[in-house]
Amino acid sequence: MMASEADLLLDPVAFVRGALGHKVWKKQAEMLRSVRDHKQTAVKACHGSSKTFTAAEITLWWLARYSDGIVVTTAPTWFQVENLLWQEIHKALEKSRVAFPKPLTTELTLSPGNYAIGLSTNETVRFQGFHGDHVLFIIDEAPGVRPGIWEAISGAQSGGDVRILALGNPTLTGNPFHSAFTKERHAWNLITIDAFDTPNLQGISEAQLMTMGEDELADNRVPFLVTRDWVKKRHKAWGPANALYQARVRGNFPDQAEDNLYSLQWIDQAAAMGAVTDDTPYRAGVDVAGPGEDETVLCVRQGANIVLLEAYASSDPRGEVAARLLPYKESKNGLENVNVDSIGIGYYFAQHLRDLAFNVSEVNVGTPASDTEKYANLKAEMYWGFRQRLLDGDVHGLTDETAIGQLASIKYKHNARGQILIESKEEARKRGISSPDRAEGILLAFGDNGRAYNFY
């Protein structure tokens, strides 16, 4: 091997630039060299930071650097293994100037002892069989990976040069990923990627960003990274103190209070999970905006899958909503039911849809719950039922950022009788939180889970 080629392999940044043909910015270089120089690297990052793409580059460098190199990647679900890191590995291989073998979906083999493989399993024993002189474990979406898997991977470090790269959005505390940044920080090289560290926002303050016009917001050096416009919109929609803003924009573990109804980890899981096969009838929910309010929201789901979420700012969107519902009604699966928030003008909205031959259920969330001992009203029962769905991983396709921010801001408490009570819209407004219209449209669509509440 020529000296220049050897030097290329010694420096992962040089390898990525020279062999893969990629540009490298500061935090990417820090990640690449950290895996070379440290046994354990943990990266908490904002949305759109290219951390997973950088992990793909690290995978290819490791395989090229060591003829006996093994890379084992994992994530909380098989969908994430296949569609996040391994999708990026496939992309990186397409433009590689080094001739790698053609990969399988989640496997790339150079030789019997020189390969990368993706795993998603609850069987810790499957991580105990990887031994060798040069083994790299990559834990993607690390906050959601079970502690037993972390322990099994740590156990593999007993022999050889075994390294760990853990990366994820800092959405939840009290897990091994959070421990790497707190009580176990002495054992890890720690990297934080703030949106304001990325090329599109580097050198810009939050205050400066808030004053930028459309032309400046559109001036992004790297369009596939987090953009100026996205950050400004999240700042306005969520506020800088919002837990989701801290995690998704600043790359910080949020100070998420115990009275937050929905964990950021559950919400992120619902955003990351792809659609599951389902041939059941469609169901819909409509949250109707009253005078002076912002949005009427329509959500359609099929089983656990959110298939449509739309918001309407017009004062009377009845025709638009009916037109969007009609294809689902006429599909082979059919539209089984539409839950409409019937408080105020929602009553007339429900009547309009019923006149058009839609099967409609009027929902007044202020009425008593079916379990009056546990819940203060139907609203609390509805919100808590959706909490259980999120906890069970029974919501897929939650990708609307506004809805995600609204769900993350909802708080609850127990009243004097010990019943669960959801914070009122008036109380939320005092905290600077607007009406969670999109969240409530989703909740109405899921209003028939048959476990915690049932509208029928």
QUILIN-V486306 format. One record per residue. N is the residue number from 1. RES is the residue in one small letter. OMEGA is omega in whole degrees, 0 to 359 (NA if undefined). Layout:
n = (N;N)
res = (RES;RES)
omega = (OMEGA;OMEGA)
This chain:
n = (1;2;3;4;5;6;7;8;9;10;11;12;13;14;15;16;17;18;19;20;21;22;23;24;25;26;27;28;29;30;31;32;33;34;35;36;37;38;39;40;41;42;43;44;45;46;47;48;49;50;51;52;53;54;55;56;57;58;59;60;61;62;63;64;65;66;67;68;69;70;71;72;73;74;75;76;77;78;79;80;81;82;83;84;85;86;87;88;89;90;91;92;93;94;95;96;97;98;99;100;101;102;103;104;105;106;107;108;109;110;111;112;113;114;115;116;117;118;119;120;121;122;123;124;125;126;127;128;129;130;131;132;133;134;135;136;137;138;139;140;141;142;143;144;145;146;147;148;149;150;151;152;153;154;155;156;157;158;159;160;161;162;163;164;165;166;167;168;169;170;171;172;173;174;175;176;177;178;179;180;181;182;183;184;185;186;187;188;189;190;191;192;193;194;195;196;197;198;199;200;201;202;203;204;205;206;207;208;209;210;211;212;213;214;215;216;217;218;219;220;221;222;223;224;225;226;227;228;229;230;231;232;233;234;235;236;237;238;239;240;241;242;243;244;245;246;247;248;249;250;251;252;253;254;255;256;257;258;259;260;261;262;263;264;265;266;267;268;269;270;271;272;273;274;275;276;277;278;279;280;281;282;283;284;285;286;287;288;289;290;291;292;293;294;295;296;297;298;299;300;301;302;303;304;305;306;307;308;309;310;311;312;313;314;315;316;317;318;319;320;321;322;323;324;325;326;327;328;329;330;331;332;333;334;335;336;337;338;339;340;341;342;343;344;345;346;347;348;349;350;351;352;353;354;355;356;357;358;359;360;361;362;363;364;365;366;367;368;369;370;371;372;373;374;375;376;377;378;379;380;381;382;383;384;385;386;387;388;389;390;391;392;393;394;395;396;397;398;399;400;401;402;403;404;405;406;407;408;409;410;411;412;413;414;415;416;417;418;419;420;421;422;423;424;425;426;427;428;429;430;431;432;433;434;435;436;437;438;439;440;441;442;443;444;445;446;447;448;449;450;451;452;453;454;455;456)
res = (m;m;a;s;e;a;d;l;l;l;d;p;v;a;f;v;r;g;a;l;g;h;k;v;w;k;k;q;a;e;m;l;r;s;v;r;d;h;k;q;t;a;v;k;a;c;h;g;s;s;k;t;f;t;a;a;e;i;t;l;w;w;l;a;r;y;s;d;g;i;v;v;t;t;a;p;t;w;f;q;v;e;n;l;l;w;q;e;i;h;k;a;l;e;k;s;r;v;a;f;p;k;p;l;t;t;e;l;t;l;s;p;g;n;y;a;i;g;l;s;t;n;e;t;v;r;f;q;g;f;h;g;d;h;v;l;f;i;i;d;e;a;p;g;v;r;p;g;i;w;e;a;i;s;g;a;q;s;g;g;d;v;r;i;l;a;l;g;n;p;t;l;t;g;n;p;f;h;s;a;f;t;k;e;r;h;a;w;n;l;i;t;i;d;a;f;d;t;p;n;l;q;g;i;s;e;a;q;l;m;t;m;g;e;d;e;l;a;d;n;r;v;p;f;l;v;t;r;d;w;v;k;k;r;h;k;a;w;g;p;a;n;a;l;y;q;a;r;v;r;g;n;f;p;d;q;a;e;d;n;l;y;s;l;q;w;i;d;q;a;a;a;m;g;a;v;t;d;d;t;p;y;r;a;g;v;d;v;a;g;p;g;e;d;e;t;v;l;c;v;r;q;g;a;n;i;v;l;l;e;a;y;a;s;s;d;p;r;g;e;v;a;a;r;l;l;p;y;k;e;s;k;n;g;l;e;n;v;n;v;d;s;i;g;i;g;y;y;f;a;q;h;l;r;d;l;a;f;n;v;s;e;v;n;v;g;t;p;a;s;d;t;e;k;y;a;n;l;k;a;e;m;y;w;g;f;r;q;r;l;l;d;g;d;v;h;g;l;t;d;e;t;a;i;g;q;l;a;s;i;k;y;k;h;n;a;r;g;q;i;l;i;e;s;k;e;e;a;r;k;r;g;i;s;s;p;d;r;a;e;g;i;l;l;a;f;g;d;n;g;r;a;y;n;f;y)
omega = (179;183;182;178;178;179;179;182;181;182;182;178;177;179;181;180;187;185;182;177;182;170;182;175;197;184;174;179;179;177;183;184;178;178;176;192;187;179;184;180;176;183;172;193;176;174;174;184;183;180;181;176;177;176;176;177;179;178;182;177;182;180;179;184;185;179;175;183;178;176;177;180;177;178;184;183;178;178;181;177;186;191;177;186;184;173;178;177;178;179;181;180;183;184;183;175;175;183;173;174;177;184;165;184;179;179;177;186;174;176;182;180;184;189;172;182;177;180;167;186;172;181;184;183;181;179;183;184;182;180;179;182;183;182;177;173;176;180;181;185;192;180;183;181;187;181;180;178;176;182;180;179;177;179;180;182;183;180;179;177;183;184;181;170;178;182;179;171;184;188;187;176;176;178;182;178;177;179;179;181;182;188;180;188;180;185;187;164;191;180;174;177;176;176;181;171;186;185;183;183;183;180;180;177;176;181;178;181;183;181;184;175;186;182;180;179;181;184;182;183;183;188;182;173;178;186;178;182;181;181;180;180;179;178;180;185;186;186;186;181;181;181;181;177;180;182;188;183;186;179;181;170;183;172;187;184;180;181;170;186;186;178;177;179;180;180;179;178;179;178;186;186;179;183;175;181;181;178;179;178;176;174;184;174;179;173;189;180;176;180;177;179;193;195;161;188;175;174;175;178;171;187;179;188;169;184;178;172;182;179;184;182;182;183;180;183;184;181;180;180;179;180;180;180;188;180;179;178;184;179;181;178;179;176;188;186;173;175;181;174;190;179;178;184;176;178;181;177;179;179;179;179;178;178;178;174;170;175;189;170;178;185;175;187;178;180;181;176;175;176;186;177;186;188;180;180;181;179;180;180;179;181;182;177;178;175;180;176;178;180;181;184;187;174;182;174;178;188;182;186;179;178;179;179;179;179;182;184;185;180;178;177;174;179;185;179;181;179;175;182;179;178;180;178;179;178;180;180;177;176;181;182;180;182;183;187;183;177;183;174;178;181;178;179;180;186;179;188;172;180;184;178;182;182;189;NA)
